[in-house]
Amino acid sequence: MSSKLSRKHIILAILMVLGVALTSCSKWLHEDQPKNSAIEFDKNQTRCLRNWSNIMDRYLLGASSRAEIADFWNCLDAIVSYFQKHFPGKEGTYSIGNLKKLVERLFLSREIPNSFMERFKDLKLAIFSGNRETFSPEDLQRLHLMLAEFKFGTVKMLPHMKIMNFSATSDAGLDDAINDLKEVTAHWTQRISSIHQRYKLEDLIRFWSELKDLIGIKVFQLDEEKWEELLKIAKLIKSLILGAPGDQILQEDWPLLYQRGADAYIISLLYHYRLKGKSWNAIKSVSSVRDVSELILRGVKESIRRHPNQRISAEEFVELAQFAKNKGWISASQIREASLRSAITNLFRSFFKDTNIKGQKPYLTLNGMVFVEDQLKHWLVTQAALNKVFDGQEKMLRADFFGKWATADNLVTDKEWSSYASRDVSGSINEFGEILRTTPYLTVHENGGQFLFSKEFEIRNTISRESVSHLNWMTRVIALIFHGYGTGRAITEPSFDLFYREFRDLGVDLGLLSAKAHDSGVRAFLEANTFTESANGDKYLSHLESIQELQVLLSGGVGAGRIIDGVSLMCKNRGQKCVFDSDGGLQINLNAVEEYLNTNYEVIFSNLPNMAKEFGFLSTSERRQFFALLLRESQKQFAGSTLTVAQIRYIVGLLHFAESIVLRHDSDLNDIIDAREVGSAFGVFQGFLEQAIWKAKGERIDPQDLFIGFAYFLKHGESIVQNGGIWEKIKTLVYYWDMKNEIKNDKYQLRRWQIVRAMIMFRNFATGH
């Protein structure tokens, strides 16, 4: 059986879910023959059945007129009235057998298969209850009401059929189609309020196919070999819509199917239109693991957003991802067979460990979906490297590593986290070092915030105290960050202080921070300002704020350390000393820094690709002009012939700021070698904020006018450049930053006090205070 899916099959599966009553109605109208063959039907009265296939083909292709569709349903209603008047059975009932004969003799000119009639009777019993062999007068009255609703719905949806059948060339009008479909299904739900028995999806799909063949509908023909795949899709859609797995439709399912049926279409439309133009057929050929995870997760997020209760269960999410795995969209070489379900399930369990309402299954909200999306994407991307190194062994950082430290209920407690984070991991150093060499970075996300372990902290293939310290530190970071996901608690001041001390000690061990770091402004910056300006004076930091604080330190510290080490080595090779140790910390010769920047800009710009590209077009004199301007303007603020570590961190910040200007304006360096933009970056930054706030004429501003210009001062600049997608990352950050303050109208905005807080953070970073 071919593993490729056509979008026709997707539509069929959805039509099965949304069109049950319609199919039963149409089949009913095609299945009976009158007892009295002498009675003749007027041709005008039967034209709708004789032209059924052409009318349906035209409608499904969006080629019908409103009048044609309305006339079709009026015609069907007239036939029901005619049958009701002329063919009553015993005790006021109406025989399904008579209806079969009527349809065979007058409309089909051939016999209806018994197997089809059996499927029809099952469906009739599920919808109308009562006797399997007859319709009651009440059944026919309900049928009149249903036909009226079908007329309303099909006429309402006619303008959207090109979108609904995937023949549209863009997604223009998609929202209108979704809204109209919601209205239509609400009408249907009102009329179909009493479903009595279970009905298997497999029977429903096959019934529809046989009906199409019987009537002669040419649109959306189904190959026999696609049955199994189509059934899987139908079951998946049913599970996503109802939030309950299984292959049967229960009595209580029907109203929800009609109420939520639009979600199934939304998912498939999203696949077709909004994921880089890929059609459903093209999914099979997707080679990027990132694309696959994006495909799955965006569909689920959209489904969550459209559902009335705004949530989806862990089981539903696992089912969708597992379906992609089984279809081969994620190859076995990328994802281990046994680990996908385990990884996703454990991810949910860690997320919900302290938030579940007793007796309820865990559900994921739209906002929480962002966290799961980032985590799953990261896991998918790194899984291939992990598999190469561990070769199937259950060791550190495997996708199911939660299970080792969890109790029988697969939930991770605080105590278990502590055990996990504090264990000696020296036995895995070689393997883990290989991972760090094969992947440029490992990230841990917290609602849009990102903590980056860059190659600056790469582990070598040697077992050393520093390596062990680094690995334990990384697990401590993971434990600290993950701890807040399930509990929703913030990091307290004592907890963060302990974490900072470990962070600082590790930096000293690895040679990334001076042993006098606590005297050079680093500790003062973190400890003096962390719980005042950054936490808005409440003595608590959220996890996101904590990560931001450390990222500021890392970005400036790593960049400054690279320059200082380079200057020191350059001077040492000449027999000179350009880096001096004083009571106030390190002092670096200004002229030596300028020379090093001019001769080693490729190294300095290794994480600033746009700046590196632009510098390649400059002459030697132009490069010197740029760095001279940069240093002199920076040095004016501090005076003297030497620079401190804090001042060099400020220079790194200015370089990041220049990078952001290149990205924002798509300009070359000749446009930004200007004291007003680079040398006086802080002044420009301040004026930029004031101008944005003034334009907003209120207390909230749109960050699109704000964040691109100084993103690198608030997040880890190197990580943004390395990972790409700067605007999306910043937008996510802004969204979660302001979510606590109840965003209005779903617009990303910042409040004035947050702008002030950001300015204070920048000032402290730039000056080392």
ZIUR-V750080 format. One record per residue. N is the residue number from 0. RES is the residue in one letter. PSI is psi in radians with two decimals (none if undefined). D_FIRST is the distance of its C-alpha to the first C-alpha in Angstrom with 1 decimal. Layout:
N,RES,PSI,D_FIRST / N,RES,PSI,D_FIRST
This chain:
0,M,2.33,0.0 / 1,S,2.51,3.7 / 2,S,-0.03,6.3 / 3,K,2.48,8.9 / 4,L,2.48,10.8 / 5,S,2.67,13.4 / 6,R,-0.33,16.8 / 7,K,-0.68,16.7 / 8,H,-0.63,14.4 / 9,I,-0.82,16.8 / 10,I,-0.73,19.6 / 11,L,-0.81,18.3 / 12,A,-0.71,18.0 / 13,I,-0.70,21.5 / 14,L,-0.55,22.9 / 15,M,-0.73,21.9 / 16,V,-0.76,24.0 / 17,L,-0.43,26.8 / 18,G,0.41,27.0 / 19,V,-0.88,27.1 / 20,A,-0.64,30.7 / 21,L,-0.79,30.2 / 22,T,-0.70,27.6 / 23,S,-0.69,29.7 / 24,C,-0.83,32.6 / 25,S,-0.67,31.1 / 26,K,-0.77,29.7 / 27,W,-0.75,33.1 / 28,L,-0.32,34.7 / 29,H,-0.01,32.6 / 30,E,-0.08,33.0 / 31,D,2.67,36.6 / 32,Q,2.59,39.2 / 33,P,2.64,42.9 / 34,K,-0.72,45.1 / 35,N,1.75,47.7 / 36,S,-0.16,46.2 / 37,A,-0.37,49.6 / 38,I,2.29,48.9 / 39,E,2.53,47.7 / 40,F,2.44,45.8 / 41,D,2.41,47.1 / 42,K,-0.62,44.6 / 43,N,-0.52,45.0 / 44,Q,-0.41,44.1 / 45,T,0.04,40.8 / 46,R,-0.54,39.8 / 47,C,-0.60,37.4 / 48,L,-0.64,35.3 / 49,R,-0.56,35.5 / 50,N,0.31,34.4 / 51,W,-0.86,31.9 / 52,S,-0.74,28.8 / 53,N,-0.71,30.8 / 54,I,-0.79,32.4 / 55,M,-0.69,29.1 / 56,D,-0.78,27.5 / 57,R,-0.70,30.6 / 58,Y,-0.84,30.8 / 59,L,-0.40,27.3 / 60,L,-0.03,28.0 / 61,G,0.41,31.3 / 62,A,0.06,33.3 / 63,S,2.94,35.3 / 64,S,2.78,38.8 / 65,R,-0.71,40.1 / 66,A,-0.69,42.3 / 67,E,-0.76,39.6 / 68,I,-0.75,37.5 / 69,A,-0.73,40.6 / 70,D,-0.63,41.6 / 71,F,-0.84,38.3 / 72,W,-0.60,38.7 / 73,N,-0.68,42.3 / 74,C,-0.79,41.5 / 75,L,-0.72,39.1 / 76,D,-0.67,41.8 / 77,A,-0.65,44.3 / 78,I,-0.70,42.2 / 79,V,-0.75,41.9 / 80,S,-0.70,45.7 / 81,Y,-0.83,46.2 / 82,F,-0.72,44.2 / 83,Q,-0.60,45.9 / 84,K,-0.69,49.3 / 85,H,-0.22,48.9 / 86,F,0.91,46.6 / 87,P,2.61,47.9 / 88,G,-2.75,47.2 / 89,K,2.42,49.1 / 90,E,0.65,50.7 / 91,G,0.14,49.5 / 92,T,2.99,45.8 / 93,Y,2.11,43.3 / 94,S,2.29,41.1 / 95,I,-0.55,37.4 / 96,G,-0.73,37.8 / 97,N,-0.68,40.3 / 98,L,-0.69,38.1 / 99,K,-0.81,35.3 / 100,K,-0.69,37.9 / 101,L,-0.81,39.2 / 102,V,-0.73,35.9 / 103,E,-0.80,35.0 / 104,R,-0.70,38.5 / 105,L,-0.43,39.2 / 106,F,-0.55,36.0 / 107,L,-0.50,33.1 / 108,S,0.48,35.0 / 109,R,2.86,32.5 / 110,E,2.45,31.7 / 111,I,2.27,29.4 / 112,P,2.53,27.1 / 113,N,-0.62,28.4 / 114,S,-0.65,25.0 / 115,F,-0.72,25.1 / 116,M,-0.63,28.7 / 117,E,-0.73,28.0 / 118,R,-0.67,25.6 / 119,F,-0.72,28.3 / 120,K,-0.66,31.0 / 121,D,-0.76,29.1 / 122,L,-0.72,28.8 / 123,K,-0.74,32.5 / 124,L,-0.66,33.6 / 125,A,-0.63,31.9 / 126,I,-0.81,33.5 / 127,F,-0.22,36.9 / 128,S,-2.64,37.4 / 129,G,-2.53,40.1 / 130,N,2.45,39.6 / 131,R,-0.44,36.2 / 132,E,-0.13,37.7 / 133,T,2.80,39.9 / 134,F,2.46,40.6 / 135,S,2.85,43.8 / 136,P,-0.61,46.0 / 137,E,-0.64,45.1 / 138,D,-0.78,41.4 / 139,L,-0.59,42.1 / 140,Q,-0.73,44.4 / 141,R,-0.62,41.6 / 142,L,-0.68,39.4 / 143,H,-0.77,42.0 / 144,L,-0.68,42.0 / 145,M,-0.72,38.2 / 146,L,-0.66,38.3 / 147,A,-0.69,40.9 / 148,E,-0.65,38.8 / 149,F,-0.66,35.8 / 150,K,-0.81,38.2 / 151,F,-0.80,39.4 / 152,G,-0.81,36.0 / 153,T,-0.66,34.4 / 154,V,-0.70,37.6 / 155,K,-0.68,37.8 / 156,M,-0.15,34.2 / 157,L,-0.77,34.5 / 158,P,-0.26,35.8 / 159,H,0.11,32.8 / 160,M,-0.53,29.9 / 161,K,-0.57,29.2 / 162,I,-0.73,28.8 / 163,M,-0.48,26.8 / 164,N,0.20,24.3 / 165,F,0.27,24.2 / 166,S,-0.12,26.0 / 167,A,2.63,29.1 / 168,T,-0.10,30.0 / 169,S,3.07,31.4 / 170,D,0.35,31.7 / 171,A,2.27,35.3 / 172,G,0.07,35.9 / 173,L,-0.78,33.2 / 174,D,-0.68,35.8 / 175,D,-0.70,37.3 / 176,A,-0.74,33.9 / 177,I,-0.78,33.4 / 178,N,-0.75,36.9 / 179,D,-0.68,36.8 / 180,L,-0.66,33.5 / 181,K,-0.77,35.3 / 182,E,-0.72,38.3 / 183,V,-0.82,36.2 / 184,T,-0.52,34.4 / 185,A,-0.71,37.8 / 186,H,-0.79,39.1 / 187,W,-0.68,36.2 / 188,T,-0.65,36.8 / 189,Q,-0.57,40.5 / 190,R,-0.42,39.7 / 191,I,1.39,36.9 / 192,S,0.01,38.8 / 193,S,1.57,38.4 / 194,I,2.30,35.0 / 195,H,-0.54,35.6 / 196,Q,2.97,32.6 / 197,R,2.61,29.2 / 198,Y,2.16,26.2 / 199,K,2.42,22.6 / 200,L,-0.67,20.3 / 201,E,-0.74,17.6 / 202,D,-0.66,20.3 / 203,L,-0.77,21.4 / 204,I,-0.78,18.1 / 205,R,-0.60,17.6 / 206,F,-0.78,21.3 / 207,W,-0.76,21.1 / 208,S,-0.76,18.4 / 209,E,-0.64,20.6 / 210,L,-0.75,23.6 / 211,K,-0.75,22.4 / 212,D,-0.68,21.6 / 213,L,-0.74,25.0 / 214,I,-0.54,27.0 / 215,G,0.44,25.3 / 216,I,2.23,24.3 / 217,K,-0.39,22.6 / 218,V,2.46,21.9 / 219,F,0.83,18.6 / 220,Q,2.55,16.7 / 221,L,2.21,13.3 / 222,D,2.50,10.4 / 223,E,-0.62,9.4 / 224,E,-0.20,5.6 / 225,K,0.03,7.2 / 226,W,-0.84,9.5 / 227,E,-0.75,8.9 / 228,E,-0.71,9.1 / 229,L,-0.70,11.9 / 230,L,-0.69,13.6 / 231,K,-0.77,13.7 / 232,I,-0.76,15.3 / 233,A,-0.75,17.7 / 234,K,-0.70,18.8 / 235,L,-0.79,19.4 / 236,I,-0.77,21.4 / 237,K,-0.75,23.3 / 238,S,-0.74,24.1 / 239,L,-0.68,25.3 / 240,I,-0.75,27.4 / 241,L,-0.32,29.0 / 242,G,0.42,29.2 / 243,A,2.18,28.1 / 244,P,2.97,24.8 / 245,G,2.86,23.4 / 246,D,0.28,21.3 / 247,Q,2.56,24.4 / 248,I,2.10,26.7 / 249,L,2.98,30.3 / 250,Q,-0.79,33.5 / 251,E,-0.16,34.5 / 252,D,-0.54,31.2 / 253,W,-0.87,31.7 / 254,P,-0.68,34.5 / 255,L,-0.62,32.8 / 256,L,-0.75,29.6 / 257,Y,-0.60,31.7 / 258,Q,-0.71,34.0 / 259,R,0.08,31.4 / 260,G,-0.48,28.6 / 261,A,-0.47,29.4 / 262,D,-0.65,28.3 / 263,A,-0.74,24.6 / 264,Y,-0.69,25.2 / 265,I,-0.77,27.4 / 266,I,-0.85,24.7 / 267,S,-0.65,22.2 / 268,L,-0.68,25.1 / 269,L,-0.78,26.3 / 270,Y,-0.84,23.0 / 271,H,-0.75,23.1 / 272,Y,-0.65,26.9 / 273,R,-0.05,28.5 / 274,L,1.29,26.6 / 275,K,0.54,27.8 / 276,G,0.19,26.4 / 277,K,2.34,22.7 / 278,S,2.95,20.3 / 279,W,-0.68,17.3 / 280,N,-0.57,15.1 / 281,A,-0.22,17.4 / 282,I,-0.67,17.1 / 283,K,-0.52,14.3 / 284,S,0.02,16.8 / 285,V,2.18,19.7 / 286,S,-0.41,21.3 / 287,S,2.24,24.3 / 288,V,-0.63,24.4 / 289,R,-0.75,27.1 / 290,D,-0.70,25.1 / 291,V,-0.83,22.3 / 292,S,-0.65,24.9 / 293,E,-0.69,26.7 / 294,L,-0.85,23.7 / 295,I,-0.87,23.3 / 296,L,-0.63,27.0 / 297,R,-0.65,28.2 / 298,G,-0.75,25.9 / 299,V,-0.74,27.2 / 300,K,-0.73,30.8 / 301,E,-0.65,30.6 / 302,S,-0.73,29.4 / 303,I,-0.79,32.3 / 304,R,-0.59,34.7 / 305,R,-0.32,33.8 / 306,H,2.50,34.0 / 307,P,-0.64,37.4 / 308,N,0.03,38.0 / 309,Q,0.75,36.8 / 310,R,2.82,34.9 / 311,I,2.55,31.6 / 312,S,2.77,31.2 / 313,A,-0.67,30.2 / 314,E,-0.69,27.4 / 315,E,-0.74,25.9 / 316,F,-0.78,26.1 / 317,V,-0.72,24.6 / 318,E,-0.73,21.6 / 319,L,-0.80,21.0 / 320,A,-0.68,21.3 / 321,Q,-0.63,19.3 / 322,F,-0.75,16.4 / 323,A,-0.68,16.7 / 324,K,-0.81,16.9 / 325,N,-0.55,13.8 / 326,K,-0.14,11.8 / 327,G,0.14,13.3 / 328,W,-0.48,15.8 / 329,I,2.00,18.5 / 330,S,2.78,17.9 / 331,A,-0.47,19.1 / 332,S,-0.38,21.9 / 333,Q,-0.64,23.2 / 334,I,2.26,22.9 / 335,R,2.50,23.4 / 336,E,-0.76,21.0 / 337,A,-0.11,23.9 / 338,S,-0.30,26.0 / 339,L,-0.92,24.3 / 340,R,-0.71,24.9 / 341,S,-0.76,28.2 / 342,A,-0.82,29.4 / 343,I,-0.76,28.7 / 344,T,-0.80,30.1 / 345,N,-0.58,33.2 / 346,L,-0.80,33.6 / 347,F,-0.77,33.9 / 348,R,-0.67,36.2 / 349,S,-0.59,38.5 / 350,F,-0.67,38.7 / 351,F,0.21,39.5 / 352,K,-0.53,41.6 / 353,D,0.15,44.8 / 354,T,-0.09,43.8 / 355,N,2.43,42.0 / 356,I,2.31,43.9 / 357,K,2.28,44.5 / 358,G,-0.10,42.1 / 359,Q,2.65,39.5 / 360,K,2.68,36.2 / 361,P,2.42,36.2 / 362,Y,2.63,35.3 / 363,L,2.28,35.0 / 364,T,2.99,36.9 / 365,L,-0.72,36.3 / 366,N,-0.73,39.0 / 367,G,-0.41,37.8 / 368,M,-0.55,34.3 / 369,V,-0.73,35.9 / 370,F,-0.85,36.8 / 371,V,-0.68,33.4 / 372,E,-0.84,31.8 / 373,D,-0.74,34.3 / 374,Q,-0.78,33.9 / 375,L,-0.71,30.1 / 376,K,-0.80,30.1 / 377,H,-0.72,32.8 / 378,W,-0.75,30.9 / 379,L,-0.74,27.7 / 380,V,-0.70,29.8 / 381,T,-0.19,31.9 / 382,Q,-0.66,29.3 / 383,A,-0.77,28.3 / 384,A,-0.68,32.1 / 385,L,-0.73,32.6 / 386,N,-0.70,29.9 / 387,K,-0.73,31.5 / 388,V,-0.82,34.9 / 389,F,-0.32,34.3 / 390,D,0.79,31.7 / 391,G,-0.12,30.4 / 392,Q,2.52,33.9 / 393,E,1.50,34.8 / 394,K,-2.95,37.6 / 395,M,2.44,39.1 / 396,L,0.28,37.1 / 397,R,2.81,33.7 / 398,A,-0.52,31.5 / 399,D,0.51,32.5 / 400,F,-0.35,36.2 / 401,F,-0.70,37.3 / 402,G,-0.54,36.6 / 403,K,-0.50,39.2 / 404,W,0.20,42.0 / 405,A,2.77,40.9 / 406,T,-3.02,42.2 / 407,A,-0.43,40.2 / 408,D,0.10,39.2 / 409,N,0.38,37.5 / 410,L,2.50,40.0 / 411,V,2.11,42.1 / 412,T,2.95,45.9 / 413,D,-0.73,48.6 / 414,K,-0.72,49.9 / 415,E,-0.65,46.6 / 416,W,-0.76,46.3 / 417,S,-0.71,49.7 / 418,S,-0.75,48.9 / 419,Y,-0.73,45.8 / 420,A,-0.43,47.7 / 421,S,-0.05,50.8 / 422,R,2.77,49.4 / 423,D,2.09,50.2 / 424,V,0.39,47.2 / 425,S,-0.47,48.9 / 426,G,-0.28,46.5 / 427,S,0.22,43.6 / 428,I,-0.83,45.6 / 429,N,-0.78,44.2 / 430,E,-0.77,40.6 / 431,F,-0.62,41.3 / 432,G,-0.64,43.3 / 433,E,-0.68,40.4 / 434,I,-0.80,38.3 / 435,L,-0.45,41.1 / 436,R,-0.51,41.2 / 437,T,-0.28,37.5 / 438,T,2.26,37.3 / 439,P,-0.40,40.1 / 440,Y,2.70,40.6 / 441,L,2.37,39.6 / 442,T,2.62,40.0 / 443,V,2.16,40.6 / 444,H,2.57,40.4 / 445,E,1.67,42.5 / 446,N,0.86,41.8 / 447,G,-0.40,41.8 / 448,G,2.67,44.4 / 449,Q,2.23,43.5 / 450,F,2.19,45.2 / 451,L,2.25,44.6 / 452,F,1.73,45.2 / 453,S,3.10,45.8 / 454,K,-0.20,46.2 / 455,E,-0.43,49.9 / 456,F,0.44,49.2 / 457,E,2.40,47.0 / 458,I,2.37,47.4 / 459,R,3.02,48.5 / 460,N,0.61,47.6 / 461,T,2.43,50.9 / 462,I,1.97,51.7 / 463,S,2.90,54.5 / 464,R,-0.68,56.1 / 465,E,-0.72,55.0 / 466,S,-0.79,51.3 / 467,V,-0.74,51.4 / 468,S,-0.72,53.2 / 469,H,-0.78,50.7 / 470,L,-0.77,47.7 / 471,N,-0.62,49.6 / 472,W,-0.73,50.5 / 473,M,-0.73,46.9 / 474,T,-0.55,45.9 / 475,R,-0.73,48.9 / 476,V,-0.85,47.7 / 477,I,-0.80,44.3 / 478,A,-0.76,46.0 / 479,L,-0.77,48.4 / 480,I,-0.81,45.9 / 481,F,-0.51,43.4 / 482,H,-0.61,46.2 / 483,G,-0.27,46.7 / 484,Y,-0.84,43.2 / 485,G,-0.50,43.2 / 486,T,-0.49,46.9 / 487,G,0.08,47.7 / 488,R,2.65,51.0 / 489,A,2.91,52.6 / 490,I,2.23,53.9 / 491,T,2.85,57.6 / 492,E,-0.78,60.3 / 493,P,-0.68,60.9 / 494,S,-0.77,57.2 / 495,F,-0.61,56.9 / 496,D,-0.73,60.1 / 497,L,-0.76,58.9 / 498,F,-0.72,55.7 / 499,Y,-0.71,57.7 / 500,R,-0.71,60.0 / 501,E,-0.73,57.1 / 502,F,-0.83,55.6 / 503,R,-0.78,59.1 / 504,D,-0.67,59.7 / 505,L,-0.74,56.5 / 506,G,-0.66,57.3 / 507,V,-0.77,60.6 / 508,D,-0.71,59.1 / 509,L,-0.01,56.7 / 510,G,0.24,59.5 / 511,L,-0.38,57.9 / 512,L,2.54,60.8 / 513,S,2.62,64.4 / 514,A,-0.36,66.1 / 515,K,0.38,68.3 / 516,A,-0.62,65.3 / 517,H,-0.26,66.8 / 518,D,-0.07,69.9 / 519,S,0.26,68.2 / 520,G,-0.28,66.9 / 521,V,-0.91,63.4 / 522,R,-0.68,64.2 / 523,A,-0.73,66.5 / 524,F,-0.81,63.8 / 525,L,-0.86,61.3 / 526,E,-0.56,63.7 / 527,A,-0.59,66.3 / 528,N,-0.27,64.0 / 529,T,-0.80,60.7 / 530,F,0.37,61.9 / 531,T,-1.47,64.1 / 532,E,-0.82,62.8 / 533,S,-0.58,59.1 / 534,A,0.20,59.0 / 535,N,0.52,61.3 / 536,G,0.12,64.0 / 537,D,0.09,62.2 / 538,K,0.30,62.1 / 539,Y,2.51,58.4 / 540,L,2.39,55.5 / 541,S,2.92,52.0 / 542,H,-0.67,49.4 / 543,L,-0.75,48.6 / 544,E,-0.66,52.3 / 545,S,-0.78,52.6 / 546,I,-0.70,49.9 / 547,Q,-0.73,51.4 / 548,E,-0.81,54.7 / 549,L,-0.61,53.4 / 550,Q,-0.67,51.4 / 551,V,-0.77,54.6 / 552,L,-0.81,56.3 / 553,L,-0.81,53.5 / 554,S,-0.89,53.3 / 555,G,-0.72,57.0 / 556,G,-0.80,57.7 / 557,V,-0.78,55.1 / 558,G,-0.76,56.0 / 559,A,-0.71,59.7 / 560,G,-0.67,59.4 / 561,R,-0.74,57.8 / 562,I,-0.79,60.6 / 563,I,-0.77,63.4 / 564,D,-0.70,62.1 / 565,G,-0.73,61.9 / 566,V,-0.77,65.4 / 567,S,-0.77,66.8 / 568,L,-0.71,65.4 / 569,M,-0.81,66.5 / 570,C,-0.66,70.0 / 571,K,-0.68,70.1 / 572,N,-0.35,69.4 / 573,R,0.01,72.5 / 574,G,0.39,74.6 / 575,Q,2.87,74.6 / 576,K,2.05,73.8 / 577,C,-0.14,72.1 / 578,V,2.10,70.7 / 579,F,2.49,73.4 / 580,D,2.08,73.3 / 581,S,3.05,75.7 / 582,D,-0.50,76.3 / 583,G,0.10,74.3 / 584,G,-2.98,71.2 / 585,L,2.50,70.2 / 586,Q,2.24,71.8 / 587,I,2.31,70.2 / 588,N,2.23,72.2 / 589,L,-0.80,71.4 / 590,N,-0.67,72.0 / 591,A,-0.67,69.8 / 592,V,-0.74,66.9 / 593,E,-0.75,67.3 / 594,E,-0.74,67.3 / 595,Y,-0.72,64.3 / 596,L,-0.71,62.3 / 597,N,-0.62,63.2 / 598,T,-0.17,62.3 / 599,N,0.57,59.2 / 600,Y,-0.44,57.4 / 601,E,-0.70,54.1 / 602,V,-0.76,54.1 / 603,I,-0.63,55.3 / 604,F,0.31,52.6 / 605,S,-0.48,49.7 / 606,N,0.25,48.2 / 607,L,1.32,49.5 / 608,P,-0.60,47.4 / 609,N,-0.72,49.0 / 610,M,-0.73,52.5 / 611,A,-0.73,51.7 / 612,K,-0.80,50.4 / 613,E,-0.66,53.5 / 614,F,-0.49,55.9 / 615,G,-0.37,54.6 / 616,F,-0.08,56.1 / 617,L,2.65,59.5 / 618,S,2.94,62.5 / 619,T,-0.72,64.2 / 620,S,-0.65,67.0 / 621,E,-0.64,64.6 / 622,R,-0.77,62.8 / 623,R,-0.68,66.2 / 624,Q,-0.75,67.2 / 625,F,-0.90,64.1 / 626,F,-0.60,64.7 / 627,A,-0.80,68.4 / 628,L,-0.76,68.0 / 629,L,-0.84,65.4 / 630,L,-0.75,67.7 / 631,R,-0.71,71.0 / 632,E,-0.65,69.7 / 633,S,-0.74,68.3 / 634,Q,-0.44,71.5 / 635,K,-0.57,73.7 / 636,Q,-0.33,72.6 / 637,F,-0.42,73.7 / 638,A,2.80,76.4 / 639,G,3.00,77.4 / 640,S,0.08,76.3 / 641,T,2.84,73.6 / 642,L,2.53,70.3 / 643,T,2.99,69.2 / 644,V,-0.71,65.7 / 645,A,-0.68,65.4 / 646,Q,-0.65,66.4 / 647,I,-0.62,63.8 / 648,R,-0.65,61.2 / 649,Y,-0.71,62.4 / 650,I,-0.76,61.9 / 651,V,-0.72,58.3 / 652,G,-0.71,57.9 / 653,L,-0.68,59.4 / 654,L,-0.71,57.0 / 655,H,-0.67,54.1 / 656,F,-0.74,55.7 / 657,A,-0.69,56.0 / 658,E,-0.74,52.3 / 659,S,-0.57,51.6 / 660,I,-0.72,53.9 / 661,V,-0.76,52.1 / 662,L,-0.73,48.8 / 663,R,-0.74,50.4 / 664,H,-0.10,52.3 / 665,D,0.81,50.3 / 666,S,2.93,53.6 / 667,D,3.09,55.1 / 668,L,-0.38,57.6 / 669,N,-0.43,60.6 / 670,D,-0.31,59.9 / 671,I,-0.07,60.0 / 672,I,1.36,62.7 / 673,D,2.27,65.1 / 674,A,-0.48,67.1 / 675,R,-0.41,66.2 / 676,E,-0.61,62.5 / 677,V,-1.02,62.4 / 678,G,-0.65,65.8 / 679,S,0.85,66.3 / 680,A,-0.71,62.8 / 681,F,-0.68,63.9 / 682,G,-0.75,66.2 / 683,V,-0.74,63.5 / 684,F,-0.81,61.2 / 685,Q,-0.78,63.8 / 686,G,-0.62,64.6 / 687,F,-0.77,60.9 / 688,L,-0.80,60.6 / 689,E,-0.70,63.8 / 690,Q,-0.72,62.8 / 691,A,-0.73,59.4 / 692,I,-0.68,61.1 / 693,W,-0.73,63.8 / 694,K,-0.63,61.2 / 695,A,-0.39,59.5 / 696,K,0.77,62.9 / 697,G,-2.90,61.9 / 698,E,-0.08,60.9 / 699,R,2.47,57.2 / 700,I,2.78,55.7 / 701,D,2.13,52.3 / 702,P,-0.23,51.2 / 703,Q,-0.47,49.7 / 704,D,0.05,53.3 / 705,L,-0.95,53.9 / 706,F,-0.55,51.4 / 707,I,-0.65,50.3 / 708,G,-0.47,53.9 / 709,F,0.45,54.4 / 710,A,-0.65,51.0 / 711,Y,-0.25,51.8 / 712,F,-0.28,54.8 / 713,L,-0.53,53.0 / 714,K,3.07,49.8 / 715,H,1.80,49.2 / 716,G,-0.71,49.5 / 717,E,-0.65,47.9 / 718,S,-0.63,44.8 / 719,I,-0.79,44.3 / 720,V,-0.76,44.7 / 721,Q,-0.80,42.4 / 722,N,-0.38,39.6 / 723,G,-3.05,39.9 / 724,G,0.76,39.2 / 725,I,-0.81,42.9 / 726,W,-0.71,43.1 / 727,E,-0.72,40.1 / 728,K,-0.76,41.5 / 729,I,-0.71,45.0 / 730,K,-0.73,43.9 / 731,T,-0.75,42.1 / 732,L,-0.83,45.3 / 733,V,-0.74,47.5 / 734,Y,-0.84,45.4 / 735,Y,-0.49,45.7 / 736,W,-0.67,49.2 / 737,D,-0.05,50.3 / 738,M,-0.56,48.1 / 739,K,-0.35,50.9 / 740,N,0.33,53.1 / 741,E,1.38,51.0 / 742,I,2.37,49.6 / 743,K,2.40,50.5 / 744,N,0.47,48.1 / 745,D,0.49,45.4 / 746,K,2.32,47.2 / 747,Y,2.07,47.5 / 748,Q,2.74,51.2 / 749,L,2.57,53.8 / 750,R,2.80,57.0 / 751,R,-0.71,60.3 / 752,W,-0.51,61.0 / 753,Q,-0.62,57.7 / 754,I,-0.77,58.7 / 755,V,-0.73,62.0 / 756,R,-0.74,60.3 / 757,A,-0.69,58.2 / 758,M,-0.69,61.3 / 759,I,-0.73,63.1 / 760,M,-0.78,60.2 / 761,F,-0.76,60.3 / 762,R,-0.81,64.1 / 763,N,-0.72,64.1 / 764,F,-0.76,61.5 / 765,A,-0.60,63.3 / 766,T,-0.24,66.7 / 767,G,0.20,65.9 / 768,H,none,67.9
